[in-house]
Amino acid sequence: MNKKIFFLTGLPRAGNTLFSCLMNQNPKISVTANSNTSEILWQISNLKNGEIFNNFPDYESLDNVLSNILPNYYSKWKADYIIDRSTWGIKDNIDLLKKYLKNEIKIIVLERDLIEVLASFIVFSRKNTTNFLAKFDSVEKQCEYLMGYNSQINRSLLSIHELKKPEYKKNTHFIQYDDLVNNTKHEIDKVYEFLGIDHFKHSYTNISQLENNDITYNDKILGGDLHKIKTDKIEKSNYKVKDVLTDDIIAKYTGVKIEL
């Protein structure tokens, strides 16, 4: 069968790696790590704005390349179903999927309270003193960096904001982080129903770290174990947000407006 390609987006620190590790127990499914595919699609489609293309506008040939990027990218992967993780909810990315994806668009969206997301990053930073946030000398500056205009968090907020529009209701399935952690089997079962895939018996007490095609995360790049999960049980980390973030930070980013 031709591979079907689905999508995963949402906030970082919202259970992306846990979700991926669980779904990858099914040999028919591969959930990717953070993917470059949306950037590849966008960069190549953007050639249509260039002088060389417009001097000889061969739309059919370039569109043929674009429509085969996702299938070719995953052609060597053994799974029947690919769930590609990126900020697919960004308007430009959705438009590319509408034009070039060969199967129905289905996007799984992971959500978590923004204050908890920031606190999770700060806890990670304190446990890994050589991490990518270590260059900042205060929690305030670390949070400002995490919430920067083109940061992963801000792009994820934009993505979620777009995907909550009524026009995408049939294309999206939202999962709250607390539900994923506290009622895992139920949430995974709902994903199978959304994707229209036969259910699989997962293990929730014997979980492997994320691996695809014999490739694992090289978290030395980020200075810590950012994508490492607990393998013997699923539970929320035991700390209080108010012990991690100041009252000023909590007030600043509660109900934060997305930078459109």
C-alpha positions in Angstrom: 0.0 0.0 0.0 1.1 3.6 -0.5 2.1 5.3 2.7 -0.4 7.6 4.3 1.1 10.7 5.8 -0.6 12.4 8.8 0.7 15.2 11.0 1.5 16.1 14.6 1.8 19.7 15.8 1.4 21.6 19.1 3.3 23.1 21.9 6.7 21.8 23.0 6.8 20.1 26.4 3.2 19.0 25.7 3.9 15.3 25.4 5.1 15.1 21.9 7.9 12.7 22.6 5.8 10.5 24.9 3.0 10.4 22.3 5.6 9.5 19.6 7.2 6.7 21.6 3.8 5.2 22.4 2.5 5.2 18.8 5.8 3.9 17.5 5.2 0.7 19.4 2.8 -0.1 16.5 5.1 -1.5 13.7 2.7 0.0 11.1 3.2 3.6 12.4 6.2 5.9 12.6 5.9 9.2 14.4 8.8 11.4 13.5 11.0 13.6 15.7 10.9 17.3 14.8 10.8 17.3 11.0 12.3 19.5 8.3 9.6 18.6 5.7 7.4 21.7 6.2 10.5 23.9 5.7 11.6 21.9 2.6 8.1 22.3 1.1 8.0 26.0 1.8 11.5 26.8 0.5 11.0 24.9 -2.8 7.5 26.4 -3.3 9.0 29.8 -2.7 11.1 29.4 -5.9 7.9 30.5 -7.7 8.6 34.0 -6.4 12.1 34.1 -7.9 13.4 35.7 -11.1 14.7 32.4 -12.6 11.3 30.6 -12.3 9.3 33.6 -13.5 11.6 33.9 -16.5 10.5 30.4 -17.5 7.5 29.6 -15.4 7.3 25.8 -15.6 4.6 25.2 -13.0 3.8 21.6 -13.9 7.4 20.4 -13.3 7.9 22.3 -10.1 4.5 21.2 -8.8 5.4 17.6 -9.6 8.5 18.0 -7.4 6.4 19.5 -4.6 3.7 16.8 -4.7 6.4 14.1 -4.3 8.5 15.6 -1.5 6.6 14.0 1.4 6.3 10.5 -0.3 9.9 10.5 -1.4 11.2 11.8 2.0 9.6 8.8 3.7 9.9 6.2 0.9 12.6 4.2 2.8 10.6 4.1 6.1 9.1 0.7 6.7 5.8 2.0 8.3 2.5 2.1 6.5 1.5 5.3 8.3 3.8 8.3 8.9 2.9 11.0 11.5 5.1 13.9 10.7 5.8 16.4 13.4 6.2 20.1 12.5 4.3 23.4 12.9 1.8 22.3 10.2 -0.9 24.6 11.5 0.9 27.7 10.2 -1.3 29.1 7.4 1.3 28.8 4.6 2.0 25.1 5.6 -1.7 24.2 5.6 -2.1 25.7 2.1 0.9 23.6 0.9 -0.8 20.5 2.3 -4.0 21.3 0.6 -2.3 21.6 -2.7 0.3 18.8 -2.5 -0.7 16.1 0.0 -2.0 13.0 -1.7 -4.2 11.8 1.1 -6.8 13.5 3.4 -5.3 16.1 5.8 -5.4 14.8 9.4 -3.5 16.8 12.1 -3.0 15.8 15.8 -2.6 18.8 18.0 -1.0 18.6 21.5 -1.9 21.4 23.9 -0.7 22.4 27.4 -1.1 25.4 29.6 1.6 27.9 28.4 2.8 28.6 32.0 3.4 24.9 32.5 5.3 24.8 29.2 7.6 27.6 30.3 8.1 26.0 33.8 8.9 22.7 32.2 11.7 24.3 30.1 13.1 26.0 33.2 13.1 22.8 35.2 15.0 21.2 32.3 17.4 24.0 32.3 18.2 23.7 36.0 18.9 20.0 35.7 21.1 20.4 32.6 23.5 23.3 33.3 25.1 23.3 29.8 21.7 23.5 27.9 20.7 26.1 25.3 19.1 28.3 28.0 22.2 28.5 30.1 23.5 31.6 28.3 20.8 33.7 30.0 21.4 34.8 33.6 17.8 34.9 34.8 14.6 33.0 34.5 13.0 36.2 33.1 15.5 36.3 30.2 15.1 32.6 29.6 11.3 33.0 29.2 11.8 36.0 27.0 13.9 33.9 24.7 11.5 31.0 24.7 8.6 33.4 23.8 10.6 35.2 21.1 8.8 36.2 17.8 10.1 33.2 15.7 10.5 30.8 18.6 9.1 27.3 18.5 6.6 28.2 21.2 5.3 31.3 19.3 5.1 29.4 16.0 3.2 26.6 17.9 0.8 29.1 19.3 0.2 30.4 15.8 -0.3 26.9 14.6 -2.9 26.0 17.3 -4.7 29.4 16.8 -5.1 28.6 13.1 -6.2 25.0 13.5 -8.9 26.0 16.0 -10.8 27.7 13.2 -14.1 25.9 12.4 -13.0 25.2 8.8 -10.4 22.7 10.1 -12.7 20.8 12.5 -12.7 17.6 10.4 -9.0 17.8 9.9 -7.8 18.1 13.5 -7.8 16.1 16.8 -6.8 18.0 19.9 -5.2 16.3 23.0 -4.6 18.1 26.3 -1.4 17.2 28.0 -3.0 16.3 31.3 -5.4 13.9 29.5 -2.6 12.2 27.7 -0.7 11.7 31.0 -3.6 10.8 33.2 -5.9 8.9 30.8 -3.4 7.6 28.2 -5.1 4.6 26.8 -8.3 6.5 26.2 -6.5 9.3 24.4 -4.5 6.9 22.2 -7.7 5.0 21.3 -9.3 8.2 20.2 -6.2 8.9 17.9 -6.8 5.6 16.2 -10.4 6.4 15.6 -9.5 9.9 14.2 -6.9 8.4 11.8 -9.1 5.5 10.8 -6.4 2.9 11.7 -7.0 -0.5 13.4 -6.3 -0.3 17.1 -3.1 -1.7 18.6 -2.4 -3.0 22.1 0.2 -0.6 23.6 2.4 -1.0 26.7 2.2 1.9 29.1 4.8 0.6 31.6 7.5 -0.6 29.1 8.3 2.3 26.8 11.3 2.8 24.6 13.0 6.1 23.9 12.3 7.7 20.5 14.0 6.0 17.6 13.2 5.9 13.8 15.3 4.1 11.2 18.0 3.4 13.8 18.3 7.2 14.5 17.8 8.7 17.9 17.8 12.3 19.2 21.3 13.8 19.6 20.3 16.1 22.5 24.0 17.1 23.0 23.1 19.7 20.5 20.7 21.3 23.0 22.9 20.6 26.1 20.8 18.0 27.9 18.2 15.3 27.8 15.3 17.4 26.5 13.6 14.5 24.7 14.2 11.7 27.3 11.1 10.2 28.8 10.3 7.9 31.7 10.2 4.3 30.3 8.5 2.4 33.2 5.5 4.6 33.9 3.6 7.7 32.7 3.2 10.5 35.2 3.5 14.2 35.4 6.7 15.6 36.9 6.3 16.5 40.5 6.9 20.2 41.0 4.9 23.4 41.5 4.9 26.1 38.8 5.1 28.8 41.5 8.3 27.3 42.7 9.8 27.6 39.2 8.4 30.9 37.8 8.1 34.2 39.5 4.7 35.8 40.0 5.7 38.5 37.4 6.4 35.9 34.8 3.2 34.0 35.5 1.2 37.3 35.2 3.1 38.3 32.0 2.4 35.1 30.1 -1.0 34.2 31.4 -3.5 34.7 28.5 -0.6 35.9 26.3 -1.7 37.2 22.9 -0.2 35.5 19.9 2.1 37.6 17.8 0.3 37.4 14.5 
